[in-house]
Amino acid sequence: MKKYLVGFIFVLMILSPIYAATGFAITYGETTYGNSNWKNSMDTYFQTKTTKNVSDAATKVVTASEVNAISSNITGKTYPASQIYSCAMVDLSYNKGINVSVDTSKITVVTPKMYENALKSTGISNGYVVVSSPVSASGEAALAGVLRSYEIAVGTPIPDQAKKAATQELYTETQIANQTGQNPDQISNLFSNVTDQIQAQNITDTNQILVIVNNVAATMNINLTQDQAQQIANSLADSQNAQASLTDFKKQLQNVSNQASQSGGILDQIMSFVQGIINYVSNLISDSQVAHKF
């Protein structure tokens, strides 16, 4: 009987991690991945930001060609393979909205709020995100790595239309913040407030969005030129129009997020069940030994 029990417990121990979805992924810029010291420094940094073991994360290298395919027509920049530094970690077990942590000692332009806005544009409403780089970087190209991390964690691709819209939104935010001299988070809040209104009313018309942009900017005491307001309206219209392409991704994201957040509870139940069996068998053996003495 003990032999069968040991075998049963062994099977449970093998199966439990298979059925406990983690939704845990890390992406490395190809330049960083090609330098063992830089990669190790990123692993060390990510480990300080999570209680999970980073060696358990699914990983992917983000190449210059991937970044350029999405961003080059938007930013006008083409990155060589020697300049893809940024890395990202995503954990879907975090289920209290989006929590973005940016290593501000290395990422110099893009703020957590900017990443959060871009993620929401791709239908992402939850997850713990960490962004860093082994060297100083603006962080604009890092969005490709963040989105790739989500694709790996979820197991479903994000449509290119949504990726490009998110990239355009992030780039527009950084440009408007630079042009107006406003605090970057203030500009991010402007984008977020407008997005909340157009999503609540399901508005996709650029002219209607432009009216909302001007109204929200006035309320927030942000002075925009006509061209700046139009850029924001165009960007948010693209993001809104991309929502229809995200149905499958958002559905799978929700499923994996639920599994990831519940995985700890499932494992606890399995271990409790196993412990119950061990206690039961131990009692049987003890009773048998007592009976044998008599």
HELIX and SHEET records of a PDB file:
HELIX    1   1 LYS A    2  TYR A   19  1                                  18    
HELIX    2   2 GLU A   30  TYR A   33  1                                   4    
HELIX    3   3 SER A   36  GLN A   47  1                                  12    
HELIX    4   4 VAL A   54  ASP A   56  5                                   3    
HELIX    5   5 ALA A   64  THR A   75  1                                  12    
HELIX    6   6 ALA A   81  GLN A   83  5                                   3    
HELIX    7   7 PRO A  112  SER A  121  1                                  10    
HELIX    8   8 ALA A  142  VAL A  154  1                                  13    
HELIX    9   9 ASP A  160  THR A  180  1                                  21    
HELIX   10  10 PRO A  184  ALA A  200  1                                  17    
HELIX   11  11 THR A  206  THR A  219  1                                  14    
HELIX   12  12 GLN A  226  ASN A  241  1                                  16    
HELIX   13  13 ALA A  242  LEU A  246  5                                   5    
HELIX   14  14 THR A  247  LYS A  293  1                                  47    
SHEET    1   A 5 ALA A  58  VAL A  62  0                                        
SHEET    2   A 5 PHE A  24  GLY A  29  1                                        
SHEET    3   A 5 CYS A  87  ASP A  91 -1                                        
SHEET    4   A 5 GLY A 127  SER A 132 -1                                        
SHEET    5   A 5 ILE A  98  VAL A 102  1                                        
END                                                                             
